[in-house]
Amino acid sequence: MPYFDPNVCNEDAVIIGGGFYGAAIAVYLAKQRGLKRIVLVEREPALLMRASYNNQARVHNGYHYPRSFTTAYRSRVNLPKFVRDWPLAVKKDFTKLYAISRRNSKVTAKQFERFCRQIGADIKPADPSLKDLFESRLIEDVYLVEEHAFDTTQLASWATRELKDAGVQVRYQTRASAISKGERSPLKVVLECGHGEAEILNCRYVFNCTYSGLNQFKGDFPGVNTGLKQEITEMALMRMPPSLEGLGVTVMDGPFFSMMPFPARGLHTLSHVRYTPHLNWSDEQGIDPYEKLRHYERNTRVDRMLRDVGRYMPEVLKAKHVDSLFEVKTVLVKNEGDDGRPILFEKHAELPGCYSVLGGKIDNIYDVLETLEAEEIISVDDQDISKLGALNV
């Protein structure tokens, strides 16, 4: 182990990325694992401003993944935990429907029913009044299910409070540019603090929770071994007509769509498998996804979304487009075929103590925390640092 100099500004852990995952991991390390000196680095001026906000805001209950039993089952296990732990952020007061298309769907209605029984997900036939919202020539059946939405602003408020209470130091508008082996500590992180200023944080652990930026570090950082695909996506924010205000709808399973309440804005998101992704590329170091997004023209495709969605639900044509959320979405290449959304959790052998973490859904946080439970994570207080220094002189 490298010499750990107690006179250098030393940290137990540096968390890179102030989204939901980075904040939740920082709180866990402080409150459950006893780490006392934790720094969370966020390039934006506030927490949960990027992918944690710019998404469909859905707390999954498994229905969405009939071709990935593991992802579906884990969602079923995790949803009640999420509702228990973040009750103020969970929106339940809407009716959620799943509809199965008669054409081009990768599952039939009977297969969907059997799948829901297998994962233990509640499912009921929708009332005739709800079925009447759909074009019967295109929809085989409609089901009433249990699924929720979340309010990112409430999660951000939780994160701000908990990080402060846990004594985590949050560095806003600061970018981590390099991760390397330390000369006087196991690891060091180079920060860019604006105005061309650089700072080095010496630490024992680094958690790379940067989502689309996982591979964008210099120094000794080797990159993740798992293949990643980046997409620039558009989530349309819509004001629904009164007939659809209290509904969330997913038509599946294939090139179809979802509309979900978006509590942070009091609107609905509208997404379409064909039109929501605008641009995609294979992730690699040196191609900064956020720079690609910054230079993207962001021409909306909401008209095309509405034309297709309106074939299945004519009432959607009365919706008004208010705004669009453009963001980079990161997916694991290995799961493109089955739509699975497992976590990425990599320990970098070249940099002991350095972890890269990515989750495809918000409820995956429990899979991350369960994985961390098995890791040996030690808090180094000043006395222990001195001992380490003496042992390694």
C-alpha positions in Angstrom: 0.0 0.0 0.0 1.4 3.5 -0.8 2.6 5.7 1.9 -0.4 7.7 3.4 0.8 11.1 4.6 -1.4 12.5 7.4 -0.2 16.0 6.6 -1.8 15.8 3.1 -5.5 16.6 2.6 -6.7 13.0 2.9 -10.2 11.7 2.3 -11.8 8.3 3.0 -13.7 8.4 -0.2 -14.3 10.6 -3.2 -17.7 10.2 -5.0 -17.7 11.5 -8.5 -21.2 12.4 -9.7 -24.0 14.0 -7.8 -26.9 12.1 -9.3 -29.2 9.9 -7.3 -26.7 7.0 -7.2 -23.7 9.1 -6.2 -25.7 10.8 -3.4 -27.2 7.5 -2.1 -23.8 5.8 -2.1 -22.2 8.8 -0.2 -25.0 8.6 2.4 -24.6 4.9 2.7 -20.8 5.1 3.1 -21.1 7.7 5.8 -24.1 6.3 7.8 -23.8 2.6 7.3 -20.0 2.0 6.8 -18.7 4.7 9.1 -16.5 6.7 6.6 -16.0 10.1 8.1 -14.3 12.1 5.4 -16.2 11.9 2.1 -16.2 14.4 -0.7 -18.9 14.3 -3.4 -17.9 16.1 -6.7 -20.7 17.4 -9.0 -20.1 19.3 -12.2 -23.5 21.0 -12.1 -24.6 23.7 -9.6 -27.0 21.4 -7.8 -27.7 17.7 -7.2 -29.7 15.3 -9.4 -29.8 17.7 -12.4 -28.8 15.4 -15.2 -30.0 11.8 -15.9 -31.6 11.6 -12.5 -34.0 14.3 -13.6 -34.2 14.0 -17.4 -36.0 10.7 -17.6 -39.4 9.1 -17.4 -39.6 9.2 -13.6 -40.9 5.7 -13.4 -40.5 3.4 -10.4 -40.7 0.1 -12.1 -42.6 -2.9 -10.8 -41.3 -5.5 -13.4 -44.0 -5.2 -16.1 -41.7 -3.5 -18.5 -39.3 -6.4 -18.9 -41.1 -9.6 -20.1 -37.9 -10.6 -21.9 -35.6 -10.2 -18.9 -36.9 -12.1 -15.9 -34.0 -11.1 -13.6 -34.6 -7.3 -14.2 -38.4 -7.8 -13.8 -38.0 -9.8 -10.6 -35.5 -7.3 -9.1 -37.9 -4.5 -9.8 -40.7 -6.4 -8.0 -38.4 -6.8 -5.0 -37.1 -3.2 -5.0 -40.3 -1.2 -5.6 -41.7 -1.7 -2.0 -38.3 -0.8 -0.6 -38.2 2.4 -2.6 -41.8 3.4 -1.5 -40.8 2.7 2.1 -37.5 4.7 1.9 -38.6 7.7 -0.2 -42.4 8.1 0.5 -42.4 11.8 -0.1 -40.9 11.4 -3.6 -43.3 8.7 -4.7 -46.5 9.5 -6.7 -49.2 6.9 -6.5 -52.4 8.8 -7.2 -52.8 7.8 -10.9 -54.1 4.8 -12.8 -51.5 2.8 -14.6 -52.3 0.7 -17.7 -50.3 -1.7 -19.8 -51.7 -2.5 -23.2 -50.6 -5.2 -25.6 -50.5 -4.5 -29.3 -52.2 -6.9 -31.7 -49.3 -6.4 -34.2 -45.5 -6.4 -34.0 -45.6 -7.1 -30.2 -42.9 -9.4 -28.9 -45.4 -10.8 -26.3 -49.0 -11.7 -26.6 -51.6 -10.8 -23.9 -51.6 -14.4 -22.6 -47.8 -14.4 -22.4 -47.9 -11.1 -20.6 -50.4 -12.5 -18.0 -48.3 -15.6 -17.5 -45.1 -13.5 -17.0 -46.8 -11.2 -14.4 -47.9 -14.3 -12.5 -44.3 -15.6 -12.6 -42.8 -12.5 -11.0 -45.8 -12.0 -8.6 -46.9 -8.6 -10.1 -50.5 -7.5 -9.6 -52.5 -7.4 -12.8 -56.2 -7.0 -13.5 -58.3 -6.5 -16.6 -59.0 -2.8 -17.2 -62.5 -1.5 -16.9 -64.4 -1.1 -20.2 -64.3 2.7 -19.9 -60.5 2.6 -19.8 -60.3 0.1 -22.7 -62.5 2.4 -24.8 -59.5 4.9 -24.8 -57.7 2.5 -27.1 -58.2 1.6 -30.7 -59.5 -2.0 -30.4 -58.3 -3.0 -33.9 -54.7 -2.4 -32.8 -54.8 -3.4 -29.1 -55.3 -7.0 -28.0 -55.9 -6.3 -24.3 -55.5 -3.7 -21.5 -54.5 -4.3 -17.9 -54.6 -2.3 -14.7 -51.3 -2.6 -12.9 -49.4 -1.2 -9.9 -46.6 1.1 -10.9 -45.5 4.5 -9.5 -43.7 7.7 -10.5 -41.1 9.7 -8.6 -40.5 13.4 -8.1 -36.8 14.1 -8.6 -37.0 17.5 -6.8 -38.1 15.6 -3.7 -35.2 13.2 -4.1 -32.8 16.1 -4.6 -34.1 17.7 -1.3 -33.6 14.4 0.5 -30.0 14.1 -0.9 -29.1 17.6 0.1 -30.4 17.1 3.7 -28.9 13.6 4.2 -25.5 14.6 2.8 -25.3 17.6 5.1 -26.5 15.5 8.1 -23.8 12.8 7.3 -21.1 15.4 7.1 -20.4 14.8 3.4 -18.6 17.7 1.7 -20.3 18.5 -1.6 -18.2 20.3 -4.3 -20.5 21.8 -6.9 -19.5 23.0 -10.3 -16.3 21.0 -10.0 -15.2 18.4 -12.5 -13.0 15.4 -11.8 -10.6 15.0 -14.8 -8.2 12.2 -13.7 -8.0 9.2 -11.4 -4.5 7.8 -10.6 -2.5 5.9 -8.1 -1.4 8.2 -5.3 2.2 8.8 -4.2 1.2 9.4 -0.6 -2.2 7.7 -0.6 -3.8 4.8 -2.4 -5.6 7.0 -4.9 -5.7 10.6 -6.1 -8.3 12.5 -8.0 -7.5 15.6 -10.0 -10.3 18.2 -9.9 -10.9 21.2 -12.2 -12.5 23.9 -10.1 -12.9 26.6 -12.8 -10.7 29.4 -14.0 -8.1 26.8 -14.9 -7.4 25.9 -11.3 -6.6 22.3 -10.4 -6.7 20.5 -7.1 -5.7 17.0 -6.0 -7.7 15.0 -3.5 -5.8 12.1 -1.9 -8.1 9.2 -0.9 -8.5 5.6 -0.1 -11.6 5.0 -2.3 -13.1 6.5 -5.4 -16.6 5.8 -6.6 -17.2 6.7 -10.3 -20.9 7.4 -10.5 -20.8 9.7 -13.5 -23.3 7.7 -15.7 -22.6 8.7 -19.2 -19.1 10.0 -18.2 -17.9 6.6 -16.8 -15.0 6.4 -19.3 -14.0 10.0 -19.5 -11.0 10.1 -17.1 -7.3 10.6 -17.6 -4.5 9.4 -15.4 -4.3 5.7 -14.6 -8.0 5.0 -15.0 -8.4 2.0 -17.3 -12.0 2.5 -18.3 -14.8 0.0 -17.7 -14.6 -3.5 -19.2 -18.3 -3.6 -20.1 -19.3 -2.3 -23.5 -21.5 0.9 -23.3 -23.7 2.5 -25.9 -24.6 6.2 -25.6 -27.8 7.7 -26.9 -29.1 11.3 -27.1 -32.7 11.0 -26.2 -35.8 13.3 -26.1 -38.4 12.9 -23.4 -41.4 15.1 -24.4 -43.2 16.9 -21.6 -46.9 17.1 -22.4 -50.0 18.6 -20.9 -52.6 15.9 -21.3 -56.3 16.5 -21.9 -58.6 15.9 -18.9 -59.5 12.4 -20.1 -55.9 11.3 -19.7 -54.6 13.5 -16.8 -54.9 10.8 -14.2 -53.4 8.0 -16.3 -50.1 6.4 -17.0 -50.0 4.2 -20.1 -47.5 1.8 -21.7 -48.2 0.1 -25.0 -45.8 -2.9 -25.6 -43.8 -4.9 -26.3 -41.9 -3.6 -29.3 -41.7 -0.3 -31.2 -44.3 1.4 -29.0 -44.6 4.1 -26.4 -45.2 5.2 -22.8 -46.8 8.2 -21.1 -46.2 8.7 -17.4 -46.9 11.5 -14.9 -43.8 13.7 -14.4 -44.3 15.0 -10.8 -41.5 17.5 -10.9 -43.3 19.6 -13.5 -46.9 18.5 -13.1 -46.9 17.2 -16.6 -46.6 13.9 -18.4 -43.7 12.5 -20.3 -44.2 10.9 -23.7 -41.6 8.6 -25.0 -41.5 6.4 -28.1 -39.1 3.5 -28.8 -38.6 4.7 -32.3 -38.5 8.5 -31.9 -37.1 9.1 -28.4 -33.5 8.0 -29.4 -32.1 10.7 -31.7 -28.4 9.7 -32.0 -26.3 6.8 -30.7 -22.6 5.8 -30.7 -20.3 3.3 -29.0 -18.8 4.8 -25.9 -15.1 5.3 -25.8 -12.6 7.5 -23.9 -12.1 10.9 -25.5 -15.6 11.2 -26.9 -17.3 13.2 -24.2 -21.0 12.4 -24.3 -21.9 15.7 -22.6 -20.1 17.7 -25.2 -21.9 15.9 -28.0 -25.2 16.7 -26.3 -24.2 20.4 -25.8 -23.6 20.7 -29.6 -26.7 18.8 -30.6 -29.4 20.9 -32.3 -32.3 19.3 -30.3 -35.0 19.4 -32.9 -38.1 17.9 -31.4 -39.7 14.8 -32.8 -42.9 15.1 -30.8 -45.0 15.5 -33.9 -43.9 12.1 -35.1 -44.5 10.6 -31.6 -48.0 12.0 -31.5 -48.9 10.8 -35.0 -48.0 7.2 -34.1 -49.3 7.2 -30.5 -52.6 8.7 -31.7 -53.3 5.6 -33.8 -53.5 3.6 -30.5 -55.0 6.3 -28.2 -56.8 9.0 -30.2 -57.2 11.2 -27.1 -53.5 11.8 -27.0 -53.8 13.9 -30.1 -55.4 16.6 -27.8 -52.2 16.8 -25.7 -50.1 19.9 -25.8 -46.3 19.9 -26.1 -44.8 22.1 -23.4 -41.1 21.2 -23.4 -38.6 18.4 -24.1 -35.9 17.0 -21.9 -32.8 16.1 -23.9 -30.2 13.9 -22.2 -27.6 11.3 -22.8 -28.8 7.8 -22.0 -26.2 5.0 -21.3 -27.1 1.3 -21.8 -25.1 -1.9 -21.6 -24.5 -3.3 -25.0 -24.9 -6.8 -23.8 -28.6 -6.1 -22.8 -29.8 -4.4 -26.0 -31.4 -7.6 -27.2 -33.5 -8.4 -24.1 -34.0 -4.9 -22.6 -32.5 -6.0 -19.3 -31.3 -3.3 -17.0 -28.8 -4.8 -14.6 -26.3 -2.6 -12.7 -22.8 -2.2 -13.8 -20.5 -2.6 -10.8 -16.8 -2.8 -11.6 -13.7 -2.9 -9.3 -10.6 -1.8 -11.1 -7.8 -4.1 -10.4 -5.3 -1.6 -11.7 -6.6 0.9 -9.1 -7.5 -0.9 -5.9 -10.2 1.0 -4.1 -11.6 2.4 -7.3 -15.2 1.4 -8.4 -17.4 2.3 -11.3 -21.1 2.1 -10.8 -24.0 2.5 -13.2 -27.7 1.7 -12.8 -30.3 1.5 -15.6 -33.2 2.3 -13.3 -33.7 4.2 -10.1 -34.7 1.1 -8.1 -31.4 -0.5 -9.0 -29.9 1.4 -6.1 -30.7 -1.5 -3.9 -28.7 -3.9 -6.1 -25.8 -1.5 -5.8 -26.0 -1.2 -2.0 -26.4 -5.0 -1.6 -23.2 -5.4 -3.7 -21.4 -2.9 -1.6 -22.3 -4.8 1.6 -19.9 -7.5 0.5 -17.0 -5.1 0.0 -14.4 -4.5 2.7 -14.5 -0.7 3.2 -12.5 0.7 6.0 -12.6 4.2 7.5 -9.1 5.6 8.1 -9.0 8.0 11.0 -6.0 10.1 11.8 -4.5 7.5 14.2 -4.9 4.8 11.6 -3.3 7.0 9.0 -0.3 7.5 11.2 0.0 3.8 11.7 -0.2 3.2 8.0 2.5 5.8 7.4 4.8 4.2 10.0 4.3 0.8 8.5 5.1 1.9 5.0 8.1 4.2 5.5 
